[in-house]
Amino acid sequence: MKAPSSNVQAPGFARNRALGRAAVKWLVSVAVALVFLAPLLWMVRASFTEEPRIFLPGFGGWFDGWTVGNYADAWRRAGLGRGLANSALQVAIIAGAGLIVNAMAAYAFARFVFRGRDVLFAGVVILIVLPIEVLAVPLFFTARDLGLTGGFGAAMAGLSVPFVAKAFNIYFLRQHFLSLPMELEEAAAIDGAGVWRQFWTLALPAVKPALATVVLLDVLTHWGDFLWPLMISTRAETRTVQLSLANLFTQPPLQWGDILACAVLATLPVMLLFRFFQRHIVATEARAGIK
Amino acid sequence: MTAWEKSRARAAPWFLLPALALLAVFVVWPMVRAAAWSFTSADLLAPERAHWLGAANYSELLTDARFRRAFGNTALFALMVVPVQTVVAFFLALWVNRPEPAWRWLRAVFFIPVIVSTPVLAVLWTLLYQPAQGEQMGLINAMVQAIGVPPQAWLRDPHLALPAIAFMSVWQGVGLQMMVFLAGLQAVPGELLEAARIDGAGAWGRVRHVIIPSVRNTIVFVVTVTTVLAFRIFVQPYLMTRGGPGRSTLSLIQSIYETTFLGQDLGRACAASFLFLIWVAFLTLLQRWIAGEERG
């Protein structure tokens, strides 16, 4: 937006004032940005700091006492390799299987005409508001009855399978399928493509940004899961990275450096993924939320 | 129905089956079971051997001191978080709603805490809130000391613990709500803003008379979603204070979780879950109703 300039002032004066305004904007922005970044910058710095120096106040001596020992310690003590691999497997199953399963349902609701469609879809939409925390207790029994607790394979299934189908993702992808032109599939049908091929090779690639959004949301949500893994992964070999972190954090001897190193390593994968996906997403996600 | 439509209708069940079967098993069925258990004496170890209690679980919950405290804490937390987060998110969105690339970077900065997982942030903020021990103290105390306030034991003081967690939650979540407001701001008509400017409206006048009325539905949405999210608070107090000191940060979810696994009282826990669910449904309907009223 361009401010309407007044004719009375000399051009030089107006330029100075604009510069002054820009400087104020910059200063305020940097200050506010620091409020959001400082805790995380502190986390990264402290994770590379020798234990006795972590809580020393003051901003002098930032480069004193650097070490990578915390990372080695945390990796060994918390079994981080295991935790990271388990979390990665969990979110990969949820996001990967979820992508196909939810997109199929969304496509059917968007494109097929069949009896009971609107009632079924209304039922799915109602499920969107259910908070998982509330369902966790009864869900635990369902998972247990189905044998989704205990050993490694069972616990991995228990961590992921219940969250593959997601009402919000079905709703969100349906919106995007609805906005595709029908001619796409009609032309393919004339060329002899079956329903499955129309879905798989035409419709699905056409909604890629929406798919990227649901994958990212699934990964962000479930990478941070805590309550559910706490209930399901009771053995060390099935622990997710968040449980490894919580373990370091609650079981003595407390080593703050190790805890922070673990926190940094638990954050790094989602940061990289977000950086990679970011472009496709944020705007669509926010807009879909309002409807 | 044309032949083409018929073939597609035949395919529908196969496209729907995987997702709907999973939703039925892992969402609907647990809910139905919880509803049934909430009227019984079901316990953790043998939920099948339960007898019918009628509404006793519900009426006992309403008078249970622990549950009431947990509900009160959670409501108080929502009261602290929702107004602050909504207002801050709104002004952040106004601040960064400019097209130049530098502002896109700033938006990303505000969004970063949203990406970091909650357990990581709970652990990190516990360290930031570290009380003073001799020369050593957490970053927050170092900062308040720099402006002349004595260091506090933020998470160990029953009066400060819940506000401290609320402050952290606003910091963590405000970026997401800002994004929602940014999307809403796209709907503010430029001509209206220009007209207001020509009429001599200042920045505040434009916000009050043009921008706020245009994003009314976004505001309603943000307030209700933030309220629901605030009521779902669990990980932060669970990891940072274990619900203490005393019961000052005991959350609803932690109380449900402990009723199940420590108290082994599944029926009571399911009743509490159901009250929670009714509350969430109520908030959602309220949002639809307020937002819908404007359209109709």
Boltz contact constraints between the chains, C-beta under 6 A:
constraints:
  - contact:
      token1: [A, 29]
      token2: [B, 106]
      max_distance: 6.0
  - contact:
      token1: [A, 33]
      token2: [B, 109]
      max_distance: 6.0
  - contact:
      token1: [A, 36]
      token2: [B, 109]
      max_distance: 6.0
  - contact:
      token1: [A, 36]
      token2: [B, 110]
      max_distance: 6.0
  - contact:
      token1: [A, 39]
      token2: [B, 128]
      max_distance: 6.0
  - contact:
      token1: [A, 42]
      token2: [B, 139]
      max_distance: 6.0
  - contact:
      token1: [A, 43]
      token2: [B, 124]
      max_distance: 6.0
  - contact:
      token1: [A, 55]
      token2: [B, 130]
      max_distance: 6.0
  - contact:
      token1: [A, 55]
      token2: [B, 136]
      max_distance: 6.0
  - contact:
      token1: [A, 55]
      token2: [B, 137]
      max_distance: 6.0
  - contact:
      token1: [A, 57]
      token2: [B, 137]
      max_distance: 6.0
  - contact:
      token1: [A, 57]
      token2: [B, 142]
      max_distance: 6.0
  - contact:
      token1: [A, 101]
      token2: [B, 18]
      max_distance: 6.0
  - contact:
      token1: [A, 101]
      token2: [B, 19]
      max_distance: 6.0
  - contact:
      token1: [A, 102]
      token2: [B, 19]
      max_distance: 6.0
  - contact:
      token1: [A, 104]
      token2: [B, 15]
      max_distance: 6.0
  - contact:
      token1: [A, 105]
      token2: [B, 16]
      max_distance: 6.0
  - contact:
      token1: [A, 105]
      token2: [B, 19]
      max_distance: 6.0
  - contact:
      token1: [A, 108]
      token2: [B, 12]
      max_distance: 6.0
  - contact:
      token1: [A, 108]
      token2: [B, 15]
      max_distance: 6.0
  - contact:
      token1: [A, 108]
      token2: [B, 16]
      max_distance: 6.0
  - contact:
      token1: [A, 112]
      token2: [B, 8]
      max_distance: 6.0
  - contact:
      token1: [A, 112]
      token2: [B, 9]
      max_distance: 6.0
  - contact:
      token1: [A, 112]
      token2: [B, 12]
      max_distance: 6.0
  - contact:
      token1: [A, 113]
      token2: [B, 5]
      max_distance: 6.0
  - contact:
      token1: [A, 113]
      token2: [B, 9]
      max_distance: 6.0
  - contact:
      token1: [A, 114]
      token2: [B, 9]
      max_distance: 6.0
  - contact:
      token1: [A, 114]
      token2: [B, 12]
      max_distance: 6.0
  - contact:
      token1: [A, 127]
      token2: [B, 27]
      max_distance: 6.0
  - contact:
      token1: [A, 129]
      token2: [B, 280]
      max_distance: 6.0
  - contact:
      token1: [A, 129]
      token2: [B, 284]
      max_distance: 6.0
  - contact:
      token1: [A, 131]
      token2: [B, 232]
      max_distance: 6.0
  - contact:
      token1: [A, 133]
      token2: [B, 232]
      max_distance: 6.0
  - contact:
      token1: [A, 133]
      token2: [B, 253]
      max_distance: 6.0
  - contact:
      token1: [A, 134]
      token2: [B, 273]
      max_distance: 6.0
  - contact:
      token1: [A, 134]
      token2: [B, 276]
      max_distance: 6.0
  - contact:
      token1: [A, 134]
      token2: [B, 277]
      max_distance: 6.0
  - contact:
      token1: [A, 135]
      token2: [B, 30]
      max_distance: 6.0
  - contact:
      token1: [A, 137]
      token2: [B, 260]
      max_distance: 6.0
  - contact:
      token1: [A, 137]
      token2: [B, 269]
      max_distance: 6.0
  - contact:
      token1: [A, 138]
      token2: [B, 30]
      max_distance: 6.0
  - contact:
      token1: [A, 138]
      token2: [B, 33]
      max_distance: 6.0
  - contact:
      token1: [A, 138]
      token2: [B, 34]
      max_distance: 6.0
  - contact:
      token1: [A, 139]
      token2: [B, 30]
      max_distance: 6.0
  - contact:
      token1: [A, 142]
      token2: [B, 30]
      max_distance: 6.0
  - contact:
      token1: [A, 162]
      token2: [B, 26]
      max_distance: 6.0
  - contact:
      token1: [A, 164]
      token2: [B, 22]
      max_distance: 6.0
  - contact:
      token1: [A, 165]
      token2: [B, 19]
      max_distance: 6.0
  - contact:
      token1: [A, 165]
      token2: [B, 22]
      max_distance: 6.0
  - contact:
      token1: [A, 165]
      token2: [B, 23]
      max_distance: 6.0
  - contact:
      token1: [A, 195]
      token2: [B, 8]
      max_distance: 6.0
  - contact:
      token1: [A, 195]
      token2: [B, 11]
      max_distance: 6.0
  - contact:
      token1: [A, 223]
      token2: [B, 117]
      max_distance: 6.0
  - contact:
      token1: [A, 224]
      token2: [B, 117]
      max_distance: 6.0
  - contact:
      token1: [A, 224]
      token2: [B, 118]
      max_distance: 6.0
  - contact:
      token1: [A, 226]
      token2: [B, 119]
      max_distance: 6.0
  - contact:
      token1: [A, 226]
      token2: [B, 235]
      max_distance: 6.0
  - contact:
      token1: [A, 242]
      token2: [B, 119]
      max_distance: 6.0
  - contact:
      token1: [A, 245]
      token2: [B, 119]
      max_distance: 6.0
  - contact:
      token1: [A, 249]
      token2: [B, 123]
      max_distance: 6.0
  - contact:
      token1: [A, 263]
      token2: [B, 120]
      max_distance: 6.0
  - contact:
      token1: [A, 263]
      token2: [B, 123]
      max_distance: 6.0
  - contact:
      token1: [A, 263]
      token2: [B, 124]
      max_distance: 6.0
  - contact:
      token1: [A, 266]
      token2: [B, 120]
      max_distance: 6.0
  - contact:
      token1: [A, 267]
      token2: [B, 116]
      max_distance: 6.0
  - contact:
      token1: [A, 267]
      token2: [B, 120]
      max_distance: 6.0
  - contact:
      token1: [A, 270]
      token2: [B, 115]
      max_distance: 6.0
  - contact:
      token1: [A, 274]
      token2: [B, 115]
      max_distance: 6.0
  - contact:
      token1: [A, 282]
      token2: [B, 179]
      max_distance: 6.0
  - contact:
      token1: [A, 286]
      token2: [B, 179]
      max_distance: 6.0
  - contact:
      token1: [A, 286]
      token2: [B, 180]
      max_distance: 6.0
  - contact:
      token1: [A, 286]
      token2: [B, 183]
      max_distance: 6.0
  - contact:
      token1: [A, 287]
      token2: [B, 183]
      max_distance: 6.0
  - contact:
      token1: [A, 289]
      token2: [B, 180]
      max_distance: 6.0
  - contact:
      token1: [A, 290]
      token2: [B, 218]
      max_distance: 6.0
  - contact:
      token1: [A, 290]
      token2: [B, 221]
      max_distance: 6.0
